[in-house]
């Protein structure tokens, strides 16, 4: 991993109780047809194609998208009544309550945040969201760009994220009354933290040092930090009066779509009412270069400050480091599991460990006074 470029982003089918590293994929696979020309009409239940037809869209072809996802994803080509050909995405899952709620309400009223939602269909396989197919992922788009070009595009996403947080703060009370968006995210994070600790211990027992040529990176120290965080993290999430807003919950670069000058976010199933630092801490996980990471953080807080947030307060910074520590540890556990499964290159993995160990130490020093 070169510190002057953006890392390849690894994400997996989310299952915090029992992660499956073999389900990992690169985000460049996100919108790629599995096999060109293969007709998969029988894979999707008849309810979806019937619904499309009832809305004036004839299904021309359906393709499953590569990679193992928690939801089943399909690319659908349709022809409308005027003969226009359009590409759609169909996402089928048995657990999409939050995402459906958002598309039916908040996201429908904020069309610049997400791809257009055409409708929801109840099928035997689960709830199907039918969305417009909107461009390419940010991860894929920045590949091949110059350093300046990458930073310009990712900075634009950071600004949009801050604008969303500032604008949607007024939605908090209404969303609370609706009782759909979670306000406590501890239940989601807790098993991921434990997985990270278990993976770190396993790597320590097998390796001793993350990188034998760099004796400053001791896995024993990382395990100590992880254990303390597992034991005390719930205190930091329950004992806070911090200002909150609507958060996406998983805004890594692979969940941003780019089309021309426009940006949209997908995969809103982890949305919740929380501090905005939750999102920016996840967003910055994909930026290995510390200078670029700091620049993007400053871009984000500068924009949020325009909406009246005191981003210079000690509490704001503490909340940021809490979420940055939490997410870095959880994703490090994922990285180790991916490496064990053979889906992550060894050189990339060891450099990732080296980079993230620095992040963990600095965050823990601020949060845990280590």
C-alpha positions in Angstrom: 0.0 0.0 0.0 1.6 3.2 -1.1 1.0 6.1 1.2 0.6 8.4 -1.8 -2.4 6.6 -3.3 -5.8 5.4 -2.1 -5.9 1.9 -0.9 -8.0 -0.9 -2.4 -11.2 -1.0 -0.3 -12.2 -4.3 1.1 -15.8 -4.8 2.3 -17.7 -7.9 3.1 -21.3 -9.2 3.4 -22.1 -7.8 6.9 -22.8 -10.4 9.5 -21.6 -9.0 12.8 -22.5 -12.2 14.7 -20.6 -14.6 12.5 -18.4 -12.9 9.9 -17.6 -14.8 6.8 -14.2 -13.5 5.4 -14.7 -15.6 2.2 -17.5 -13.2 1.4 -15.1 -10.3 0.8 -15.0 -8.5 -2.4 -13.4 -5.5 -3.9 -15.7 -2.5 -4.5 -14.8 -2.4 -8.2 -17.0 -5.5 -8.5 -20.0 -3.6 -7.1 -21.8 -3.0 -10.3 -20.2 -5.5 -12.7 -22.4 -8.1 -14.5 -21.5 -11.6 -13.5 -21.7 -13.1 -17.0 -22.6 -11.0 -20.0 -25.6 -12.3 -21.9 -26.7 -14.7 -19.2 -30.5 -14.3 -18.8 -31.4 -14.6 -15.1 -35.2 -13.8 -15.3 -36.0 -16.9 -13.4 -33.7 -15.9 -10.5 -35.8 -13.0 -9.4 -39.4 -13.7 -8.3 -42.2 -13.0 -10.7 -43.5 -10.3 -8.4 -40.7 -7.9 -9.5 -41.1 -8.3 -13.2 -44.9 -8.1 -12.8 -44.5 -4.9 -10.8 -42.2 -3.4 -13.4 -44.7 -4.3 -16.2 -47.6 -2.8 -14.2 -45.6 0.5 -14.0 -45.0 0.6 -17.8 -41.6 -1.1 -17.9 -41.0 -4.3 -19.9 -38.1 -6.4 -18.5 -35.5 -7.0 -21.2 -32.8 -8.7 -19.2 -31.6 -9.4 -15.6 -28.1 -10.0 -14.4 -26.9 -10.9 -11.0 -24.1 -8.7 -9.7 -20.7 -10.2 -8.7 -19.6 -10.6 -5.2 -21.4 -12.1 -2.2 -23.6 -9.5 -0.5 -25.9 -9.6 2.4 -28.6 -8.7 -0.1 -29.2 -10.2 -3.5 -28.3 -7.6 -6.2 -29.4 -7.6 -9.8 -29.0 -5.3 -12.7 -32.2 -5.0 -14.7 -32.6 -3.6 -18.2 -36.1 -2.3 -19.0 -37.9 -0.6 -21.8 -40.5 2.0 -20.9 -43.7 2.8 -22.8 -42.0 5.3 -25.0 -39.3 2.8 -26.1 -36.5 4.2 -23.9 -34.0 1.7 -22.5 -33.1 2.2 -18.8 -30.8 0.4 -16.4 -32.0 -0.3 -12.9 -30.8 -2.0 -9.7 -32.9 -4.4 -7.7 -31.8 -5.2 -4.2 -33.6 -8.0 -2.4 -33.2 -8.6 1.3 -35.3 -10.0 4.2 -34.0 -7.2 6.5 -34.4 -3.8 4.9 -36.7 -2.0 7.3 -34.5 1.0 7.8 -33.6 1.5 4.2 -37.2 1.1 3.0 -38.4 3.6 5.6 -35.8 6.1 4.4 -36.6 5.8 0.7 -40.3 6.1 1.4 -39.8 9.3 3.4 -36.5 11.2 4.0 -34.6 10.1 1.0 -37.6 10.6 -1.3 -37.6 14.3 -0.1 -33.8 14.6 -0.6 -33.2 13.3 -4.1 -29.6 14.5 -4.2 -28.6 12.0 -1.4 -29.4 8.6 -3.0 -30.2 7.1 -6.4 -33.9 7.5 -7.4 -36.2 5.0 -5.8 -38.8 3.6 -8.2 -40.6 1.5 -5.6 -40.7 -1.5 -3.2 -42.0 -4.9 -4.0 -42.7 -7.7 -1.5 -41.5 -11.0 -2.8 -41.1 -14.5 -1.4 -37.3 -13.9 -1.1 -37.8 -10.6 0.8 -38.3 -6.9 0.2 -37.1 -5.7 -3.2 -35.9 -2.2 -3.6 -36.0 -1.0 -7.2 -33.5 1.9 -7.8 -32.0 3.7 -10.8 -28.6 2.5 -11.7 -26.4 5.5 -10.9 -22.9 5.7 -12.3 -19.8 4.0 -10.8 -18.5 3.7 -7.3 -16.2 6.4 -6.0 -13.5 3.7 -5.3 -13.6 2.7 -9.0 -13.8 6.3 -10.3 -10.7 7.5 -8.5 -8.6 4.6 -9.9 -6.3 6.1 -12.5 -6.8 9.7 -11.5 -3.9 11.9 -10.4 -3.4 12.5 -6.7 -4.9 16.0 -7.2 -7.9 14.6 -9.1 -8.5 11.9 -6.4 -8.4 14.4 -3.6 -10.7 16.8 -5.4 -13.3 14.2 -5.9 -13.1 12.7 -2.5 -13.1 16.2 -0.9 -16.4 16.8 -2.8 -17.8 13.7 -1.1 -16.6 14.9 2.3 -18.3 18.2 1.8 -21.6 16.5 0.7 -21.4 14.3 3.8 -21.1 17.3 6.1 -23.9 19.1 4.2 -26.1 16.1 4.7 -25.4 16.0 8.5 -26.0 19.7 8.8 -29.2 19.7 6.8 -30.8 16.6 8.3 -30.3 17.5 12.0 -33.8 19.0 11.9 -35.1 15.5 11.1 -34.0 14.0 14.4 -37.1 14.5 16.4 -39.4 13.3 13.6 -37.3 10.2 13.1 -37.3 9.5 16.9 -41.1 9.7 16.9 -41.2 7.3 13.9 -39.1 4.8 16.0 -37.5 3.3 12.9 -34.0 4.6 12.8 -31.9 3.2 15.7 -30.6 5.6 18.3 -28.4 3.0 20.1 -25.8 1.4 17.9 -24.1 -0.6 20.6 -25.8 -3.9 19.7 -24.4 -3.7 16.1 -20.9 -2.7 17.1 -20.3 -5.0 20.1 -19.9 -8.3 18.3 -17.6 -6.7 15.7 -15.3 -5.4 18.5 -15.1 -8.9 20.0 -14.3 -10.4 16.6 -11.5 -7.8 16.2 -10.0 -8.7 19.6 -10.2 -12.5 18.8 -8.5 -11.9 15.4 -5.8 -9.8 17.0 -5.1 -12.4 19.6 -4.9 -15.1 17.0 -2.5 -13.1 14.9 -0.4 -12.4 17.9 -0.2 -16.0 18.9 0.9 -16.9 15.4 3.2 -14.0 14.6 4.4 -12.2 17.7 5.2 -9.1 15.7 3.1 -7.7 12.8 6.2 -7.0 10.8 9.5 -8.5 11.9 11.4 -5.6 10.3 9.4 -3.1 12.4 9.8 -4.0 16.1 7.7 -1.0 17.1 4.5 -2.6 16.1 3.7 -5.1 18.8 0.5 -7.1 18.6 0.5 -7.6 22.3 0.0 -3.8 22.8 -2.8 -3.8 20.2 -4.5 -6.6 22.0 -4.3 -4.7 25.3 -5.9 -1.7 23.7 -8.6 -3.8 22.0 -9.4 -5.6 25.3 -9.7 -2.3 27.2 -11.9 -1.0 24.4 -14.2 -4.1 24.4 -14.5 -3.7 28.2 -15.3 0.0 28.3 -16.7 1.1 24.9 -20.3 1.0 26.0 -19.6 3.7 28.6 -18.6 6.1 25.8 -21.7 5.4 23.8 -24.2 5.7 26.6 -22.7 8.6 28.6 -23.0 11.4 26.1 -25.1 14.5 25.6 -23.5 15.2 22.2 -25.4 16.8 19.3 -26.8 14.2 16.9 -28.2 14.0 13.4 -29.2 11.4 10.8 -26.1 9.3 9.8 -25.6 6.9 6.9 -23.7 4.4 9.0 -21.4 3.0 6.3 -20.2 5.8 4.0 -17.0 4.2 2.8 -15.9 5.1 -0.7 -17.5 2.0 -2.2 -20.9 3.2 -1.1 -20.6 6.4 -3.0 -21.7 6.5 -6.7 -20.4 9.0 -9.2 -22.1 10.2 -12.4 -20.6 13.2 -14.0 -20.5 15.9 -11.3 -23.1 14.2 -9.1 -22.6 12.0 -6.1 -25.1 9.7 -4.4 -24.9 7.2 -1.5 -26.2 3.7 -1.4 -26.7 1.0 1.2 -28.5 2.9 3.9 -29.4 -0.1 6.0 -27.0 0.9 8.8 -28.5 4.5 9.1 -29.2 5.8 12.5 -29.5 8.8 14.8 -26.0 9.5 16.0 -23.1 12.0 16.2 -21.9 12.9 12.7 -18.4 11.8 13.7 -19.7 8.3 13.2 -19.8 8.8 9.5 -16.6 10.8 8.9 -14.7 8.2 11.0 -15.8 5.4 8.6 -15.3 7.6 5.5 -11.7 8.2 6.4 -10.9 4.5 6.9 -10.3 4.3 3.2 -7.6 7.1 3.2 -4.2 5.6 4.3 -2.2 8.7 3.8 -2.3 10.7 7.1 -1.8 14.1 5.4 -4.7 13.4 3.0 -6.8 12.1 5.9 -6.3 15.3 7.9 -7.0 17.5 4.9 -10.3 15.6 4.3 -11.2 15.9 8.0 -10.6 19.6 7.9 -12.7 19.9 4.8 -15.5 18.1 6.5 -15.5 20.0 9.7 -15.1 23.4 7.9 -18.4 22.6 6.1 -20.2 21.3 9.2 -19.1 24.5 11.1 -21.2 26.5 8.6 -24.2 24.7 9.9 -23.5 25.9 13.5 -21.6 22.9 14.9 -18.8 23.6 17.3 -16.2 21.3 15.7 -13.4 22.8 17.8 -14.9 21.7 21.2 -13.2 19.0 23.2 -16.4 16.9 23.1 -16.6 17.0 19.3 -13.0 15.9 19.0 -13.5 13.2 21.7 -16.5 11.8 19.9 -14.6 11.7 16.6 -11.7 9.7 18.2 -14.2 7.4 19.9 -15.7 6.4 16.6 -12.4 6.4 14.8 -10.9 4.0 17.3 -14.0 1.8 17.2 -14.2 1.6 13.5 -10.5 1.1 13.0 -10.4 -1.8 15.4 -13.5 -3.4 13.9 -12.1 -3.1 10.3 -8.7 -4.4 11.4 -10.5 -7.5 12.6 -12.1 -7.8 9.2 -8.7 -7.3 7.5 -7.1 -10.1 9.6 -10.0 -12.5 8.8 -9.7 -11.6 5.1 -5.9 -12.3 5.2 -6.5 -15.6 6.9 -9.0 -16.5 4.2 -6.5 -15.7 1.5 -8.5 -12.8 0.0 -6.1 -10.1 1.0 -2.5 -9.8 -0.4 0.2 -10.3 2.3 2.2 -7.2 1.4 -1.0 -5.0 1.4 -2.1 -6.7 4.7 1.1 -6.0 6.6 1.2 -2.4 5.5 -2.4 -2.0 6.4 -1.7 -3.4 9.9 1.2 -1.0 10.2 -0.9 2.0 9.2 -3.9 1.1 11.3 -1.8 0.4 14.4 -0.7 4.0 14.3 -4.3 5.1 14.1 -5.3 2.9 17.0 -2.5 4.1 19.2 -3.2 7.8 18.6 -7.0 7.4 19.0 -6.6 5.3 22.2 -4.2 7.9 23.6 -6.9 10.5 23.3 -9.9 8.4 24.3 -8.4 6.0 26.9 -5.5 8.1 28.0 -3.1 5.3 27.2 
